[in-house]
Amino acid sequence: MIDFIKDAETYLKTGDYVSARRCYVLARRDDPDDWRAWFGLARVITHDFTVVGDGNWKKLADRAYALSDEKGRLYMNMQVQHYFKAIEQYMHSNEPLGKNVDYRVASKALSDYKPVPQAKHNNWSESRDRVFGIIMVILTVTVITLLLLLAIRNA
C-alpha cells in the first residue's frame, strides 16, 4: 500500500500543494478516521501555515483534533498557535506572513505520528454534511413557501 501521507509531506516540502492535496484526500478516503490526513489538508489550504487560508482549514483542523490522541493534539496546537501569532503580527506589520512562522514547530512530520484507532461508528464525511445541508435548505424553502401560500390564501 502506498503511504499517501509521506508522499503528501514530500509534496508540501517542494511546494506542490495540488499534489499534496491529492495525496491527503486519498489518505482520508482510505482511512477517514486518520487525523493526519485531515490536518494535512488544513496545512495544504494554508500552504503549510505560511499564507492566510480560507476558513475551511479550521474545520479540517477541528476534525483532526477530534480524531487525534494527546500527542497529536499537542502537535496541532503548537502549529496553530504559531500560525495565529504570525497572522496577528502580519496584521500589525508589513512583513510577509511566512517570515513570522516558526518553522521549528513543523520539523516533526505527520508521518512520524501514528493514526489513532477509532471505532467504526465514527463515519462522518463532508459529502454527508453537504447532502444534509442541501436537504435542510430544500425543507426550509418548502416550509416558507407553504407559509406564504397560506398567508396569501387567508388574506
N, C-alpha and C positions, 0 to 999 in steps of 0.2 A: 504494500500500500504506500502511496506517495504521501510524504509528510507535508501537507499543504501549509502548515504554519511556518515551518522552516523556510520553505520556498518564499512565502509572503514576506518574511523578515529580510531575506536576501533582496527582494524587490524594493522593500522600504529603504534599505541602506543605499541602493543605487538611485532612488528617487523615481522608480517606475511604479507610481501609485495605482495605475489602471491594472497592471498585472498583480500587484499585491492585493487589491480589492478582489479580483477574480479568485485568487487562492484562498483568501479568508472566507469568501462566500462558499466555495467548495468545502472548506473545512467545517463551516457551520452547517452545511447541508448533510455532511457525513455524520456529524455529532452536534445536534442543536443545543446540547447541554454543556458543551465545552466553552467555558468563559473566555478562553484565549482568543477564539475566533471572533467573538462579539467585541472584545476590547480592541482586537486588531483592526476591525472595521472602523472603530472610533479613531484609531491612530491614522488610518488612511484618509478619512474625511478631513482631519486637521493637518495632513501631511506630516505625520509623526510629531504632532503638537508644535508645529512651527508656523502655522497660519491660523487665522481665526476662521474656524469652520462653521457650517450652519448648525442649527440646533439639534439635528439628528444624531450628532456624535454623542450627545449627553444621554439620549435614550439608549443607544447601544452600550455605552459605558455603564449605565444603571443596570441593564440586563446582565452584563458581565459581572458586575458587583454582586448581584443576587445569586449568581450561579457559582461564585468562587469560594475558596476557603479563606482562612485568615491571612495566609501568606500572599495570596493573590490580591486580596483587598488592600493590604499594606502597599504592595507594588502599585496598584492602580491609584490609591490615594496620593502617593508620592508624585506620580506622573501628573495627575490632575491638579494638585495643589501648585506645583511649579508652573503648570500651564496657566492657571488663573492668575498667579502672581505676575507672570510675563505679560498677560493681557492687560492687567492693571497698570503695569509700568509702561506698556506700549501706549495706553490711552493718555498717560500723563507726559509722554516724551515723543520725540520724533524718530526714535530708533526703531529699526525693523524688529518684528516680534522674535525672529529666530535668534537674535543676539542675546535676548533675555532668558532663553530657555536653558536650564541647567542639564546638559546632556549626560552628565554622570548618572542621573536618575535612570536614563534609558539604557544604561550599559548592560543590564541583565536582559536577556532575550526572553520573549514569551515562551519560546520552546524549552527554556530551562525549567519552566513550571510544569507540573503535571495536571491533567484535567481532573476535576473533582467528580467522582462517581455520583450520578444523580438518579433519583427514582424515575422510572419511565412515565409517571403521571405528569411530569413537567414537560408538556408538549406545546408550549406557547410558540406562536410563529407570527411574523409580521404579516404574512398573507391572510391569516385568520383575523388579525386585527383590522386589516383593510376591508375584508368581507363584512365583518361585524359593523364597522363604521358605515359602509355603504347601506347595509340593511337598516341601520338606525336613521340615516338620512332619509331614506325612502319612507320609512314608517312615520317619521316626523312630518314630512311633506304631505303624506296622505292624511294624517290626523288634522293638520292645519287646514288643508283643502276641505275636508269634511266639515270642520267647524265653520269655515267661511260660507260654505254652501247652506248649512243650517241657519246661519245668521241672516243670509240674504233671503232665504225662503220665509223666515219668520218676520222679516221687516215689511 
